[in-house]
Amino acid sequence: MGARAPARVRRRIYGDRTSYSREFLERLARILVHAGHSPSELAHEFRGICSRLKRHSQRWNESHLAYFVDLSHVNTLWHADPKYLDFAGKPIELPLRGRGRSLLALIEQALPGEDSEAVARTLMRVRAIRRRAGLYVPTERYVVYQSATARLHGLAALLGMLRTVEHNVSRGRKSAPMLERTALNPSFPVSELPAFHRRLNAAAEEILWTMDADMRRREASQHPGPRIRLGVGIYAFEEPLRRQRALPRHRRSRRKP
């Protein structure tokens, strides 16, 4: 399959086009203003920051943001729906199309309203699926993005964080807070970072898979009323490494003879 631009975004759920860049800036500005910053000073700072940046060669396309984030739903459904699993609980190989189970039928189930063939081409391009002897199989339980597509996924996660933080700092008394928890250690050994991240990645994958299964069960229910995109994210952050001042050595006092 050749690589093509993503197909249309599902208007059934997303509604009208939204300026994601404006939402990023607006939510961040609200958070900072609620924290006590001056709007006029923020505007001055932002103009100064943007004046020092060079324009990126690739133009921003806001429709790509939701499109690429939702691709993972195909792979997770492939690993979870008994209809697409073998007796050992592993994803079965699928033909591209057919009367029964097929890749296009799976995509239509996971992302109704999308152009299934365009989604299949995109999944091949980002290496979320591969072709083997004329059939298709997923490469991972989740889609692992690379390069520019990874930046889109990161932007979606960042926007979700901003929405949660902005909701919590500006909510009224009747509005319940959304989950926002952080475990922070102020003096973590740098040499232990690789091992810690390996443990965290393994634990996060299991937690997210459990939460994703819970969301899929409710997605398949027949509850009436509107629907929204719900996300759960786990992330780690590291502050920049700063050179620490050496602690002064205590001089031993000399005793007089």
N, C-alpha and C positions, 0 to 999 in steps of 0.2 A: 504494500500500500504506500502511495506517495503521501508526503506531508502537505497538508492544506491548512488554511486558517481555520480557527474554531468556528463552529456553526453558531446560529443565533442562540441567545440566552433565553431561558424559559421565562416568558412573560407571565405565565400562570402563577408563579410564585413571586418573582422579583418585581413585577409591576413596571412602572415607568423607569426610564434610565435615571440613574443617580450619579451625580458628580462625586466620585469617591475621593478625589483630591480635595474637594471642598469639605467633605465630611471629616477627612483626616485632620485638616487644619482647624475646622470649627470645634471639633471635640477636644483637641489638644489645647486650643485657646481657652475653652470653657474650664478645663481642668486647672490650668495655670491661673486663670482669673479667680476661680474659687479658692485657690491656695494663697491668694493675696497679691498676685502680679498685676501691674497696670496694663490695660489694653493698649494704650498708646505706646508704652515702652516695648511691649511685645511686637507691635507692628514695626517699630524702628529696628529692633533686633532682627526680625525676619527679613526685612528689606536688606539689611547688611549681610546676612548669611547668604541670601539668594544672589546678591551682586557678586559674590566670590565664586559662584558655582558655574560650571560650563554645562551647556545643554547636552543631554544624552543623545546619541545617534538614533536610538530607537524611540519612536513616538509612543506615548502612553495611550493604551486602548483599554478603557475602563470595563468593557464587556468581557475581557479576558480574565479579570480577577475572579468573579464567581464561577466562570466556566472551568478554569483549571482546578480550583479548589474542589469542585463537585466530582471531578473525575475519579477520586478515590472511592466514591460510593460504589462504583462498578466492581472494583476489586474486593471490597469488603463484603459485598453481597455475594460475590462468587465464592468466597470462603465461608459463607454462613448459611446460605439457603440450601436446605437438604436436596432440593431439586437439581442443584449443580454440584453435588458432592458424590464421591464414590463410597463404597462400603467402609473404607478406612477414614472417611471424613475429609478427604483431600479433594480439591477442585478438579473436575473432570475436564477433558479436552473438548472443545466445542468447534463445530464448523462455523463459518461466517454466517450462513443463513440456512434456513430449512423449516420444515413444518413443526418439528419438535424443538428441543433445546438447541439454541444457537447463540453466538456472540451478540448478534443484533437484537435478539429477543431479550437477552440479559440486560443490554444497555437500555432498551426501551422500558424494562421493568425498573431499573435503577434511576434513570433520568428521563422520565416521560416528557414528551414534547420536544426533545432534542433531535437533531439529525443523527440517527444512530450510526450511519456509515461514516460521517465526519468525526464522530466521537471515537469510533474504532481506529480511524487513521491517526488521530491525536494520541490515543493510547499506545499505538505502535511507535509513534515518533518519540514519545517520552519514555519508551521502554518499560511501560507498565504491563504490557502483554508481549508475547512472542509467538511466532508461528513455527509449528513443528509438524512435519509430514502433512501439510495441508490443514492442520487443526490449530486452534489457538489456546494458549494457557497463560495464566497470570504469572508474572515474575515474582511478585511479593504480595503479602496481605494488604499492604498499603502502597500507594504510589510514592516513589522516592524521586523527587524532582531535582533537576540539574539546571545550572546556569540561570538564564533569564526566567525560566518557569519557576525556579526555586524562589526567586525574588518576588514573584507574584504570590506564591504561597505564603511567604513571610509577611507581605503586606496585608494579606487577609487575616493572618494571626494578629498582627499589630492593630488592625482596625477593630478586631474583636476585643482586644485588651482595652483599647481606648473607650469603646462603648461601655464596657463593664465599669471601668474606673470613673468615667463621666457620670454614669448612672448612680454610682455609690456616693460620689462627693456632692451631687446636686439633688439627690432624691428628697422627697418630702417625708413627713412622718408616716404616712400611710403606705409608702412604697417600700417593699421589702428589699434588702440589699442582695446583690448577686454574689456568687462565690468569688472571693478574692483573697487567697491565702498565700503566704510566703514564709519559707524557712530560710533564715539568713544566719550565716556564721561569719563573724568579722575577722577571723584569723585562721583561714584554711590553708594548709600547706600546698603550695603550687605543685609539688612533686606527686601529690595524691589526686590531682585533677583527672588524669586519664582513667584511672580505675573507678573513680566516683562517677564519671559520666557514663561508663559502661554499665554500672549497676543501675543508675538512674534511667538509662534508655530501656533496659530490660523491664524494670518495674513499671515505667510509664506505658510501655506497649501493652502490658497486661491490663492495666487500669483502663486505658483508652478502648481496648477491645471489649471490655465488659460494658463500659458506658455506651459504646457504639451499638452493641447488641441490644441494650435497653432501648435506645432510640429507634432502632429498626423495628422492634416489636410494636412500639407505639405508632410508628409510621404506617405499619401495615393494618392498624386498627381502623375501624369505620367511624371514628369520632367526627361529628359534624363541626362546622365552623372553619374559620381561617387557619392557615398554617404558616409557619415562619421557619427560617433556617436557625437551628440550634447547634451550638458548637461547644466543645469542651477541649481546653488546651492545657498542656503541661510544658513548662519551659524552664531553662536554667539561665542565669545571667552571672557574669563576672565583671567586677569593677576593674578599670585599668590598673595595671601593676605600677605602683609608684615606688620610687627608691626610698627606702626607710632610713631614717637617721640612726646612726650607730648609737647605742646606749652608752652614756658616759661610764667609764670604768672608775670604780671606787678605789682611790689610792689608800694603801695601808698607812696608817699613822705610825710614824717612827717614835719609838719610846726613847726618852732621854735616859742615858745611863745613870 
